Amino acid sequence: MKLMFIGADHEVTGSCHYLEAAGKHILVDRGMEQGINPFENAELPVQEAMIDYVFLTHAHVDHSGMLPQLFARGFRGKIYATRATAELCDIMLRDCAHIQQQEAEWKNRKARRHSGTEKHEPPYTMEDAQGTIGLLVPCEYGELIEVCDGIQIRFTDIGHLLGSSSIEVWAEEKGFKRKLCFSGDIGNKHQPLIRDPQPTAQADYVIMESTYGDRLHSTERPDYIAGLAEVIQETFDKGGNVVIPSFAVGRTQEILYFLRKIKEDGLVVNHGRFPVYVDSPLAVEATGIFEKNIYECFDAEALELVHRGINPISFPGLHLSITSDESKAINFDDTPKVIISASGMCDAGRIKHHLKHNLWREECTVLFVGYQSVGTLGRTILEGASEVKLFGETVDVRARIMAFQGLSGHADKNGLIEWLNGFQEKPRKVFIVHGEDTVCTSFAECLKYEHGYDTYAPFSGTRFDLINNVFELEAAPKAKEKKAKAAVVNSVYARLEAAGQRLLAIIRNGKGMANKDMGKFADQINALCDKWQ
């Protein structure tokens, strides 16, 4: 019975874990990497055609986006997911395939100008995406599912996205029984529309995300409705547009929820029934899926609106743009407007066209409402770039750039700890994944030295024996060639930062106690600081 870490190890995207148990080869997630990831991922230990099952935590592409490539390489097993996740994957994987093919075509058109340039092939085709969709097995929350002899699973609402889940896996092999819990992405509390994360009672091993394991959301819940209304009012008064790069699934529907309330309460004045454009065919389809899963996934507040006959994510002045002509027309209308478009990190999709038309305008606002991975266009803009490249052209950044802090689908550090503390007894080991390099390390150290958990932050390629509770291989970070030196340096600093966190925990626990050794050590640290400054 083995567990191997493949993706989203010391990085945020590309989630993938391999489980070998009961004679079966299983993946939990098969996600796409987004932005810059400094480390190489290990290869799957078996051929794709040998994978028997995939257990999918949710539909976001950093967890599901490479499933069609798995299909293209021979996988024909079952993909277990919640019903809402299966429905979202039906549209998201097709959208991914479309984007992959478009980008390959664009690169090939560009390559024709240069003789000898290799032809670009997309990682998978629309046919591969359609084939993958046919393998999805919709499941209900709380249902104990007999996958095969020796493997059972159960999905629990984790409050991150419509249909998102943590997955409990019961495995039995040669008389040994082990239970694992894969957290998926743990949701933030009090999000619009969807329920809060639900706890899990027991597991021998927990594989846990750490996206925001180094930061806290505000203790005072911001009034997002008032904040968004203020941004819209100020921008419209100057004659500009509010452009919101937004993930098509989840965040777009939350913003629509806020906008409905803003319009209902008349919080933006002197601009009539101002227009709101959702310019993403994927977002339009996803919104329909949200409306289909009201009773299975919505929280009490949203359900109360439904019972009053109110659609929580629809309102007068909402325009859903499907065709490319409808998309292009948005920027030829001078009326101040709200434009919501994907992708949320600005690396693909129609949002790039809206940035091209609005980034250079001082009267406009670009409002980020989601996490921006390192190396993405969104992160570049948010960190203060004065100009960016869009479709081969340089565009000045003159618009007001803003971000809503705390509006996150991910739990913060305290929320992550709260979820882990929901286990009735401490697991044998907690593996920390799905966080940037230093975050994984520091969060693992925090859980170990401040909360008493046996933790480990694996690099890709790490293998663990679940029966004997020992590592078969503790993989070292394997930096990508072009960034090898920088990645090694970052790894050293991550270790140093983690050691510092551990030292702080020891100091706090020993406060007020006489200790000559600690005094001597303090002198040595000060001497090193003097030397390095």
C-alpha positions as CSV (number, residue, x, y, z in Angstrom):
1,M,0.0,0.0,0.0
2,K,1.9,3.1,-1.3
3,L,1.3,6.8,-1.6
4,M,3.3,8.9,-4.0
5,F,3.3,12.7,-4.5
6,I,3.3,13.8,-8.1
7,G,2.0,17.4,-8.4
8,A,1.3,20.6,-6.3
9,D,4.1,19.8,-4.0
10,H,5.8,23.0,-2.8
11,E,3.7,24.7,-5.5
12,V,0.1,25.7,-5.8
13,T,-1.1,24.2,-9.0
14,G,-1.0,20.8,-10.8
15,S,-2.5,18.8,-8.0
16,C,-1.9,15.0,-8.4
17,H,-1.4,12.1,-5.9
18,Y,-0.9,8.5,-6.7
19,L,-2.2,5.7,-4.5
20,E,-1.5,2.0,-4.9
21,A,-3.8,-0.2,-2.8
22,A,-5.8,-3.4,-3.0
23,G,-4.0,-4.2,-6.3
24,K,-5.3,-1.0,-7.9
25,H,-3.6,2.1,-9.3
26,I,-5.4,5.3,-8.3
27,L,-4.9,9.0,-8.8
28,V,-6.4,11.7,-6.7
29,D,-6.8,14.7,-9.0
30,R,-4.8,15.3,-12.2
31,G,-4.5,19.0,-12.5
32,M,-2.9,21.5,-14.8
33,E,0.1,23.6,-13.8
34,Q,-0.5,27.4,-14.1
35,G,2.0,30.2,-13.9
36,I,5.6,29.5,-13.0
37,N,6.4,26.4,-11.0
38,P,10.1,26.1,-10.1
39,F,10.2,22.3,-9.6
40,E,10.0,19.4,-12.0
41,N,7.2,16.9,-11.3
42,A,7.9,13.2,-11.1
43,E,6.5,10.9,-13.8
44,L,3.6,8.6,-12.9
45,P,5.1,5.3,-11.6
46,V,2.8,3.4,-14.1
47,Q,1.6,3.9,-17.6
48,E,-1.6,6.0,-17.9
49,A,-3.4,3.0,-19.3
50,M,-2.7,1.1,-16.1
51,I,-4.6,3.7,-13.9
52,D,-7.8,2.1,-12.7
53,Y,-9.5,5.1,-11.0
54,V,-9.3,8.8,-10.5
55,F,-10.9,10.4,-7.4
56,L,-11.5,14.1,-8.2
57,T,-11.8,16.7,-5.4
58,H,-13.3,19.5,-7.5
59,A,-13.6,20.9,-11.0
60,H,-11.0,23.7,-11.0
61,V,-8.4,23.1,-13.8
62,D,-5.5,23.0,-11.4
63,H,-7.1,19.8,-10.1
64,S,-8.8,18.4,-13.2
65,G,-7.2,20.0,-16.2
66,M,-4.9,17.2,-17.3
67,L,-7.5,14.4,-17.2
68,P,-7.9,14.6,-21.0
69,Q,-4.2,14.1,-21.4
70,L,-4.5,11.0,-19.2
71,F,-7.3,9.8,-21.5
72,A,-5.2,10.6,-24.6
73,R,-2.4,8.3,-23.2
74,G,-4.7,5.3,-22.7
75,F,-6.6,5.8,-19.4
76,R,-10.1,4.2,-19.6
77,G,-10.9,3.8,-15.9
78,K,-13.6,5.5,-13.9
79,I,-13.4,9.1,-12.6
80,Y,-15.4,9.5,-9.3
81,A,-16.6,13.0,-8.4
82,T,-19.6,14.7,-6.9
83,R,-22.5,15.3,-9.2
84,A,-21.9,19.1,-9.4
85,T,-18.2,18.5,-10.1
86,A,-19.0,16.1,-12.9
87,E,-21.4,18.7,-14.4
88,L,-18.8,21.4,-14.2
89,C,-16.1,19.2,-15.7
90,D,-18.4,18.6,-18.6
91,I,-18.0,22.3,-19.6
92,M,-14.6,23.1,-18.1
93,L,-12.6,20.3,-19.8
94,R,-14.2,21.1,-23.1
95,D,-13.2,24.8,-22.6
96,C,-9.7,23.7,-21.6
97,A,-9.3,21.7,-24.8
98,H,-10.6,24.6,-26.9
99,I,-8.1,27.0,-25.3
100,Q,-5.2,24.5,-25.7
101,Q,-6.0,24.1,-29.4
102,Q,-6.4,27.9,-29.9
103,E,-3.0,28.6,-28.3
104,A,-1.3,25.8,-30.3
105,E,-2.8,27.3,-33.5
106,W,-1.6,30.8,-32.6
107,K,1.9,29.6,-31.8
108,N,2.0,27.7,-35.1
109,R,0.9,30.8,-37.1
110,K,3.7,32.7,-35.4
111,A,6.2,29.9,-36.0
112,R,5.6,30.0,-39.8
113,R,7.5,33.2,-39.9
114,H,10.6,31.4,-38.6
115,S,11.9,28.5,-40.6
116,G,12.9,25.4,-38.7
117,T,10.6,26.1,-35.7
118,E,9.0,23.0,-34.3
119,K,5.3,22.6,-34.6
120,H,3.3,23.0,-31.4
121,E,0.9,20.3,-30.4
122,P,-1.8,20.8,-27.8
123,P,-1.5,18.4,-24.8
124,Y,-5.0,17.0,-25.8
125,T,-7.8,17.5,-28.2
126,M,-11.6,18.2,-27.9
127,E,-12.1,14.4,-28.6
128,D,-9.9,13.6,-25.6
129,A,-12.0,16.0,-23.4
130,Q,-15.2,14.4,-24.6
131,G,-13.8,10.9,-23.9
132,T,-12.8,12.0,-20.4
133,I,-16.3,13.4,-19.7
134,G,-17.8,10.0,-20.6
135,L,-15.7,8.4,-17.8
136,L,-17.1,10.6,-15.0
137,V,-19.1,8.8,-12.3
138,P,-21.4,11.3,-10.4
139,C,-21.6,10.7,-6.6
140,E,-23.6,12.3,-3.8
141,Y,-22.1,14.0,-0.7
142,G,-22.0,11.6,2.3
143,E,-22.6,8.4,0.2
144,L,-20.2,5.5,1.1
145,I,-19.1,4.2,-2.3
146,E,-17.7,0.7,-2.9
147,V,-15.3,1.3,-5.7
148,C,-13.9,-2.2,-5.8
149,D,-12.9,-5.0,-3.4
150,G,-10.7,-3.3,-0.8
151,I,-11.5,0.4,-1.7
152,Q,-14.3,2.6,-0.4
153,I,-14.6,6.3,-0.7
154,R,-16.8,9.1,0.6
155,F,-17.1,12.8,-0.5
156,T,-17.6,15.5,2.1
157,D,-18.5,19.2,1.3
158,I,-15.3,21.2,1.7
159,G,-16.9,24.6,0.9
160,H,-14.5,25.8,-1.8
161,L,-16.5,25.6,-4.9
162,L,-19.8,24.2,-6.1
163,G,-19.4,20.4,-5.7
164,S,-16.0,20.6,-4.0
165,S,-15.1,17.9,-1.6
166,S,-12.6,16.3,0.7
167,I,-12.3,12.6,-0.1
168,E,-12.1,9.8,2.5
169,V,-10.5,6.6,1.2
170,W,-10.7,3.3,3.1
171,A,-8.1,0.9,1.7
172,E,-7.6,-2.8,2.7
173,E,-4.7,-4.9,1.5
174,K,-3.3,-8.2,2.8
175,G,-5.2,-7.8,6.1
176,F,-4.0,-4.3,6.7
177,K,-6.6,-1.4,6.8
178,R,-5.7,2.3,6.4
179,K,-7.8,5.3,6.0
180,L,-6.7,8.4,4.1
181,C,-8.3,11.9,3.8
182,F,-7.4,14.1,0.9
183,S,-8.5,17.6,1.8
184,G,-8.9,19.1,-1.7
185,D,-9.0,22.9,-1.4
186,I,-10.4,23.8,1.9
187,G,-13.0,26.6,1.6
188,N,-13.3,29.9,3.3
189,K,-16.1,30.3,5.8
190,H,-19.2,32.5,5.1
191,Q,-18.8,32.6,1.3
192,P,-21.9,33.5,-0.7
193,L,-24.1,30.7,-2.1
194,I,-22.1,27.6,-0.9
195,R,-21.9,26.0,2.5
196,D,-19.0,26.2,4.9
197,P,-16.4,23.4,5.0
198,Q,-17.6,20.2,6.8
199,P,-15.3,18.3,9.2
200,T,-14.0,14.7,8.9
201,A,-14.0,12.6,12.1
202,Q,-11.0,10.3,11.6
203,A,-8.2,9.3,9.3
204,D,-4.8,7.6,9.6
205,Y,-3.2,9.9,7.0
206,V,-4.2,13.4,5.9
207,I,-3.1,15.0,2.7
208,M,-3.8,18.7,3.2
209,E,-3.6,21.9,1.1
210,S,-1.8,25.0,2.4
211,T,-2.4,27.7,-0.2
212,Y,-2.9,30.4,2.5
213,G,-1.0,28.6,5.2
214,D,1.2,31.7,5.8
215,R,-1.5,34.4,6.1
216,L,-4.7,35.4,7.8
217,H,-7.8,36.9,6.3
218,S,-9.1,39.9,8.1
219,T,-10.7,39.2,11.5
220,E,-13.4,41.7,10.6
221,R,-15.4,40.4,7.6
222,P,-15.3,43.1,5.0
223,D,-18.5,44.4,3.5
224,Y,-17.8,43.3,0.0
225,I,-21.2,44.6,-1.3
226,A,-20.4,48.2,0.0
227,G,-16.8,47.9,-1.2
228,L,-17.8,46.8,-4.7
229,A,-20.5,49.5,-4.9
230,E,-17.9,52.2,-4.0
231,V,-15.5,51.0,-6.7
232,I,-18.3,51.0,-9.3
233,Q,-19.5,54.4,-8.2
234,E,-16.1,56.0,-8.4
235,T,-15.2,54.4,-11.7
236,F,-18.5,55.2,-13.4
237,D,-18.4,58.8,-12.2
238,K,-15.1,59.2,-14.1
239,G,-16.6,57.5,-17.2
240,G,-14.6,54.3,-16.9
241,N,-15.3,50.6,-16.9
242,V,-14.8,48.1,-14.0
243,V,-13.0,45.1,-15.4
244,I,-13.1,42.0,-13.1
245,P,-10.8,39.1,-14.1
246,S,-12.7,36.2,-12.6
247,F,-12.7,32.5,-12.5
248,A,-15.6,31.4,-14.6
249,V,-16.8,28.9,-12.0
250,G,-17.3,30.0,-8.4
251,R,-16.0,33.5,-8.2
252,T,-18.1,34.9,-11.1
253,Q,-21.3,33.6,-9.4
254,E,-20.2,35.2,-6.1
255,I,-19.7,38.6,-7.9
256,L,-23.2,38.3,-9.5
257,Y,-24.6,37.6,-6.0
258,F,-23.0,40.9,-4.8
259,L,-24.1,42.8,-7.8
260,R,-27.7,41.7,-7.5
261,K,-27.8,43.1,-3.9
262,I,-26.1,46.4,-5.1
263,K,-28.8,46.9,-7.7
264,E,-31.6,45.8,-5.4
265,D,-30.5,48.4,-2.7
266,G,-29.7,51.2,-5.2
267,L,-26.1,51.5,-3.9
268,V,-24.8,52.9,-7.2
269,V,-26.6,56.2,-8.1
270,N,-26.9,58.3,-11.2
271,H,-26.1,55.4,-13.5
272,G,-29.5,53.9,-13.9
273,R,-29.7,50.1,-14.5
274,F,-26.0,50.0,-15.3
275,P,-25.0,47.1,-17.6
276,V,-23.1,44.1,-16.3
277,Y,-21.5,41.8,-18.8
278,V,-20.4,38.2,-18.1
279,D,-18.2,37.6,-21.1
280,S,-17.3,34.0,-20.9
281,P,-19.3,31.1,-22.4
282,L,-17.9,28.9,-19.7
283,A,-19.1,31.2,-17.0
284,V,-22.6,31.4,-18.6
285,E,-22.8,27.6,-18.6
286,A,-21.4,27.3,-15.1
287,T,-24.0,29.8,-13.8
288,G,-26.7,27.4,-15.3
289,I,-25.1,24.5,-13.4
290,F,-25.2,26.6,-10.1
291,E,-28.9,27.1,-10.7
292,K,-29.4,23.3,-11.2
293,N,-27.7,22.4,-7.9
294,I,-29.4,24.8,-5.5
295,Y,-30.8,22.3,-3.1
296,E,-27.7,20.1,-2.9
297,C,-25.0,22.8,-2.5
298,F,-26.4,26.2,-1.6
299,D,-26.2,27.6,1.9
300,A,-29.2,28.7,4.1
301,E,-29.0,32.4,3.0
302,A,-29.1,31.6,-0.7
303,L,-31.9,29.0,-0.2
304,E,-34.0,31.6,1.7
305,L,-33.8,33.9,-1.4
306,V,-34.8,30.9,-3.6
307,H,-37.8,30.2,-1.4
308,R,-38.9,33.8,-1.8
309,G,-38.8,33.4,-5.6
310,I,-35.5,35.4,-6.0
311,N,-32.7,34.1,-8.2
312,P,-29.6,34.9,-6.2
313,I,-27.4,35.4,-9.2
314,S,-29.6,37.2,-11.7
315,F,-30.9,40.8,-12.1
316,P,-32.0,43.5,-14.6
317,G,-29.1,44.7,-16.8
318,L,-27.2,41.4,-16.8
319,H,-25.9,40.5,-20.2
320,L,-24.5,37.1,-21.0
321,S,-22.0,37.2,-23.9
322,I,-21.7,34.0,-25.8
323,T,-20.4,34.7,-29.3
324,S,-17.2,36.4,-30.2
325,D,-19.1,39.2,-31.9
326,E,-21.0,39.9,-28.7
327,S,-17.7,40.0,-26.8
328,K,-16.1,42.4,-29.3
329,A,-19.2,44.7,-29.1
330,I,-18.7,45.3,-25.3
331,N,-15.7,47.6,-25.8
332,F,-17.3,49.6,-28.6
333,D,-20.0,50.8,-26.3
334,D,-19.0,54.0,-24.3
335,T,-21.6,53.4,-21.5
336,P,-19.7,52.8,-18.1
337,K,-20.1,49.1,-17.4
338,V,-19.0,46.1,-15.3
339,I,-17.2,43.5,-17.3
340,I,-16.6,40.1,-15.7
341,S,-14.5,37.8,-17.8
342,A,-12.2,34.7,-17.6
343,S,-9.6,33.6,-17.0
344,G,-9.2,34.7,-13.4
345,M,-5.4,34.9,-13.6
346,C,-5.5,36.7,-17.0
347,D,-3.4,34.1,-18.8
348,A,-6.0,33.0,-21.4
349,G,-9.5,33.7,-22.5
350,R,-11.4,36.9,-23.3
351,I,-10.2,38.8,-20.3
352,K,-7.0,39.6,-22.3
353,H,-9.0,41.5,-24.9
354,H,-10.7,43.5,-22.2
355,L,-7.4,44.3,-20.6
356,K,-6.1,45.5,-23.9
357,H,-9.0,47.9,-24.3
358,N,-9.1,49.2,-20.7
359,L,-5.7,48.9,-19.0
360,W,-4.4,52.0,-20.6
361,R,-7.4,54.1,-19.6
362,E,-6.9,56.1,-16.3
363,E,-10.6,56.3,-15.7
364,C,-11.0,52.5,-15.6
365,T,-10.5,50.1,-12.7
366,V,-9.2,46.5,-12.9
367,L,-10.4,44.7,-9.8
368,F,-8.8,41.3,-8.9
369,V,-11.0,39.0,-6.8
370,G,-9.0,35.8,-6.7
371,Y,-5.6,34.3,-6.1
372,Q,-2.9,35.1,-8.7
373,S,-0.2,32.5,-9.1
374,V,3.4,33.4,-9.5
375,G,4.3,34.1,-13.2
376,T,0.7,34.8,-14.3
377,L,-0.2,38.0,-16.1
378,G,-2.6,38.8,-13.2
379,R,0.2,38.6,-10.7
380,T,2.4,40.8,-12.9
381,I,-0.3,43.5,-13.1
382,L,-1.2,43.2,-9.4
383,E,2.5,43.6,-8.4
384,G,2.7,47.0,-10.1
385,A,3.9,46.5,-13.7
386,S,3.9,49.7,-15.6
387,E,3.3,47.9,-18.9
388,V,2.4,44.4,-20.1
389,K,2.5,42.5,-23.4
390,L,-0.9,41.6,-24.8
391,F,-1.1,39.8,-28.2
392,G,2.4,40.9,-29.0
393,E,1.7,44.6,-28.2
394,T,3.0,46.7,-25.3
395,V,0.1,48.1,-23.3
396,D,0.7,50.8,-20.6
397,V,-0.9,50.1,-17.2
398,R,-2.7,53.4,-16.3
399,A,-6.0,52.0,-14.9
400,R,-6.5,51.8,-11.2
401,I,-5.5,48.4,-10.0
402,M,-7.3,47.0,-7.0
403,A,-7.7,43.7,-5.2
404,F,-10.4,42.6,-2.8
405,Q,-8.5,41.2,0.2
406,G,-10.1,38.3,2.0
407,L,-12.5,37.5,-0.9
408,S,-11.1,34.0,-1.2
409,G,-12.3,30.6,-1.9
410,H,-9.5,29.3,0.3
411,A,-9.4,29.1,4.1
412,D,-6.6,31.1,5.7
413,K,-4.1,29.7,8.2
414,N,-6.6,29.7,11.1
415,G,-9.2,28.1,8.9
416,L,-6.8,25.3,7.8
417,I,-5.9,24.6,11.4
418,E,-9.5,24.6,12.4
419,W,-10.4,22.0,9.8
420,L,-7.5,19.8,10.9
421,N,-8.4,20.2,14.5
422,G,-11.9,18.8,13.6
423,F,-10.4,15.3,13.5
424,Q,-11.4,13.6,16.8
425,E,-7.9,12.2,17.2
426,K,-4.6,13.3,15.6
427,P,-3.8,11.4,12.4
428,R,-0.6,9.3,12.2
429,K,0.9,11.8,9.7
430,V,-0.2,15.0,7.9
431,F,1.3,15.6,4.5
432,I,1.3,19.3,3.5
433,V,0.8,20.0,-0.2
434,H,-0.6,22.6,-2.6
435,G,1.2,25.7,-1.3
436,E,4.1,27.8,-2.5
437,D,7.6,26.5,-1.5
438,T,8.1,28.5,1.7
439,V,4.5,28.3,2.7
440,C,4.4,24.5,2.6
441,T,7.5,24.3,4.8
442,S,6.5,27.0,7.3
443,F,2.9,25.7,7.7
444,A,4.2,22.1,8.3
445,E,6.6,23.5,10.9
446,C,3.8,25.5,12.5
447,L,1.5,22.4,12.8
448,K,4.4,20.3,14.2
449,Y,5.8,22.6,16.8
450,E,2.8,24.6,17.8
451,H,0.0,22.1,17.5
452,G,1.7,18.7,17.9
453,Y,1.0,17.1,14.6
454,D,3.4,14.8,12.8
455,T,3.8,16.7,9.5
456,Y,5.8,16.5,6.4
457,A,5.9,18.7,3.3
458,P,6.9,16.3,0.4
459,F,8.5,17.2,-2.8
460,S,7.3,15.6,-6.0
461,G,8.5,12.0,-6.2
462,T,8.3,11.3,-2.5
463,R,7.0,7.8,-1.8
464,F,5.5,6.6,1.5
465,D,4.7,3.0,2.7
466,L,1.3,3.3,4.3
467,I,1.4,-0.1,6.0
468,N,4.8,0.3,7.7
469,N,4.4,4.1,8.2
470,V,7.9,4.8,6.6
471,F,9.2,6.7,3.7
472,E,10.4,4.6,0.7
473,L,11.9,7.7,-0.8
474,E,12.1,11.3,0.5
475,A,12.6,13.2,-2.8
476,A,14.8,16.2,-3.0
477,P,13.6,19.3,-4.9
478,K,14.4,18.9,-8.6
479,A,14.5,22.4,-10.0
480,K,13.6,23.1,-13.6
481,E,16.7,23.6,-15.7
482,K,16.3,27.3,-16.4
483,K,15.6,28.1,-12.8
484,A,17.7,25.5,-11.1
485,K,20.0,27.9,-9.2
486,A,17.1,30.2,-8.1
487,A,15.0,27.3,-7.0
488,V,17.9,25.8,-4.9
489,V,18.4,29.2,-3.3
490,N,14.7,29.5,-2.5
491,S,14.7,26.0,-1.0
492,V,17.6,27.0,1.3
493,Y,15.7,30.1,2.4
494,A,12.6,28.0,2.9
495,R,14.5,25.7,5.3
496,L,16.0,28.7,7.1
497,E,12.6,30.4,7.4
498,A,11.1,27.1,8.7
499,A,13.9,26.8,11.2
500,G,13.2,30.3,12.3
501,Q,9.5,29.5,12.9
502,R,10.5,26.5,14.9
503,L,12.9,28.6,17.0
504,L,10.2,31.1,17.7
505,A,7.8,28.4,18.9
506,I,10.5,27.1,21.3
507,I,11.2,30.6,22.5
508,R,7.4,31.3,23.2
509,N,7.0,27.9,25.0
510,G,10.0,28.6,27.2
511,K,9.3,32.2,28.0
512,G,10.1,33.1,31.6
513,M,12.3,30.1,32.2
514,A,16.0,30.5,33.0
515,N,18.1,28.8,30.4
516,K,21.9,29.6,30.1
517,D,22.1,27.7,26.8
518,M,19.3,29.9,25.3
519,G,21.2,33.0,26.4
520,K,24.4,31.8,24.8
521,F,22.5,30.9,21.6
522,A,21.0,34.3,21.5
523,D,24.5,35.8,21.6
524,Q,25.5,33.6,18.7
525,I,22.5,34.6,16.7
526,N,23.2,38.3,17.3
527,A,26.8,37.8,16.3
528,L,25.7,36.2,13.0
529,C,23.3,39.0,12.3
530,D,26.1,41.5,12.9
531,K,28.3,39.6,10.5
532,W,25.7,39.3,7.7
533,Q,24.3,42.8,7.8
